[in-house]
């Protein structure tokens, strides 16, 4: 409900409408030290016109090289493969009034290993509502990962077999379509201002997941001027 700027593209794209001019972000996160798995993210947002903001982001997960193993060579064949996961998003957010903000994101998703690939498209949409004498009350709702099913394709779905005819041939299996983990988030927050220098934000959030249990979250954020959060 209270996320603002380019960071909002992932949580609630409506908050990206609060971008004043230009924002640029880059992060690199090492997951599970020693596993050589890292997450690289780049984002850019630019105010266009009086009330619109356009944003672009790229998230890529680097899994490094993984040894190829088989049933007959469990210690490795000497070859390696490099899994890749990429998420490219283009967003547009707009200020509809002094209280209502909305946004939409289109994402292109790609997953691949040595002999299998899957790609798809998903949509995110969000709305934020701000009210109160000092705009201290905020509500937000967002819907994420809505789109068509995905499916794996590639040589990894085939194998060489010998049916009852005794002739060795290549047999291709069909991958089952799978849905993206769509979800809906509803949140609210309230700003407690203590003078001009101190602010405490109380926030609560509800998440309705498609394939897992619903979740409830609560949080506090303290800010001192614009120096410490």
N, C-alpha and C positions, 0 to 999 in steps of 0.2 A: 504493500500500500504506500510506502514512503520511499521506495528506491528511486533514485534520480540519475539522470545522465546516461552515458554510454553503458554503464554497468547494468542498467535496466533492460537492455536488449535480451538478456538471458532469463531474468526473473519475471519482469512484466514490462513488455516493450512500450507501454503507454508512458512510463517514466522517462523514456528517452526524449520526450517532447520538452523536457526542462533543460535540454542542452542550450547554452547561451550562444556560443559561436561554433567552436571546433573542439573536439575531444579526440585524443589518440591514446590507445592503450596497447601494451604488449606484456605478456607474462609467459614464464616458463616454469613448470612445476615438475619436480622429480618425484615419481610415485614409487614407493617401496624401494628404498635405497639399496642399490646392488642389483636390481632387476633390469636396469637400463631402460625403463619405461618412463617416458616424459610426455607432458602435455604442453603444447605450444599454442598460444592464442594471440590473435591480433585483431584489433577493432578500431574503427574510425567512424565518427559521426560529424555531420555538418548541418548547421541550420540553413534551411532554404526558405526564402520568403519570410513573411512575418510570423507565421505560426507553425511551419512544418520543419521536420528534422529527418534527414536521410542517414542511414547507418549501414555499414558493411562490416562483417566479422568473419574470420577464418579460424577454426579450431582443428588442429592436427595432432593425433596421438602417434608418437614414435615408439615402436616396440623393439627396435634394434634387430639384429640378426638372430634367428632361431635355427638350431640344428634340425635337419630333417631326419626323422627316425622311422623305422618300419617294424613290423612284427618280427622279421628275420634279422634286422639290424637295430636293436634297441639302443645301442650306444652311438648311433649316428651313421649316416651314409657318406659323410664328408661334404655334403651339400648343405646350404642354408636357404632360408626364405625370410622375407621381410614383410610382416603384416602392416597394413596401413588403414587408418581411419581418419576421414576428413569430413568436416561439417562446415559448409559455406552458407552464410545467412545474409539476406538483404532486408532491411527494415525501413518502415516509414511511420513516423509518429506525428501527431498533430494536436495542437491546443484548440479545442472547439469552443471553449469559453473560459472564464476565469476560474471555473470549478471543475470542468470536465476535460479529460485528456484521453486519447486513444491511440492505438498503434497496431500494426500488422507486420509479421515477419514471414518470409518465404525461405525455407532451408532446403539445401541439396545435400543429401547424405550419401557417403560412399564408404564401403567396407571391402577389403580385399586381403587375400593371402596368396600363396603361390599359384593355386589353381582354382580359386573360387572368388567370385565377386558378387556384391549386392549393392544396389543403388536405389534411392527413393527421394521423394519430395514430401515435406511436411510444412504445416502452417502453425504459427502462433498468433494469438490475438489477445489484447488486453485493454482494460479501461481503468482509469483512476479518477476518483472524485475527492475534491478538497473543499472543506467548508470550515466555518468558525470565524470568529472575529479576527484572529491572527493566523488563520489557515492552519490551526493546530489539530484538526480532525481530518483523517484521511482514510479512504476506503479503496480497495483494489480488488479486481478479479481478472484472472488470466486463464486462457485455455491453450495448452501446449501439445505439440507433436500430433496434430490432427492431419491425417493424409491417407493415401492409398497404402495397401500392403506392399511389403518387399519380398524378394525371392532371390535365392542364391543360384548362380549359374556358373558353368565352367567345367574344365576337364576333371575337376575333383569329384564330380557327380557320376563319373563313368569308371568302369573297371573291366578287365579282361576275364571272361568266364567261359566255361565249357558246359553248355546245356546238354540235354539228353541225347541230342543228335551227335555229340562227340566232336563237333566243330568248334574251335576256339574263336570267339568273337568278342567285340567290345559291347558291353551292356551299359546303357545310360539310365541312371535313376532320376526321378523327378523330385525337386525340392518342394516342400510344403511352404505355401505363403505364410508370412507372419506379420502381425500388426505391430506398429510402433507403440511405445509405452505412453499413450496419451494420458493427460491429467488435467484437472481443474484446481486452481488455487484461489482461495478467498481470504483476504487479509484486511486488518484494520489497525490503526495506530493513533496515538494521542501524544502531542508534544506538551511537556511540562516545562515552562520557561521560568527560570529563577533569575530575575534581573535580565541584564543585557548580555551577560557573559556565560551563563550556565543553562544548559538544556538537557532534559531527560526525556527520551522517547520510549513509550511503552507500546509494544506491538504484539499481535496475536495472528496466527495463520492456520488455515485448514486446507489440507490437500486431499483431494479425491483421486486415487490412482486406479487405473484400469485393471491391473493384474496383481496388485498387492493391497495390503490393508491401508485404510485411510489414516492420515497422520495429522496430529495437532502440534503446533509449535508456539512458543512464547519467547519474548526477548526484551532486553533493555539495552538502550544505547545512551551513553553520556557524551556530551560535547562541551568543550570549553572554547568559546569564541570560534574562530576558524582554524585553530592551531592543533587541537587534540580531540580525537573521537575514539 
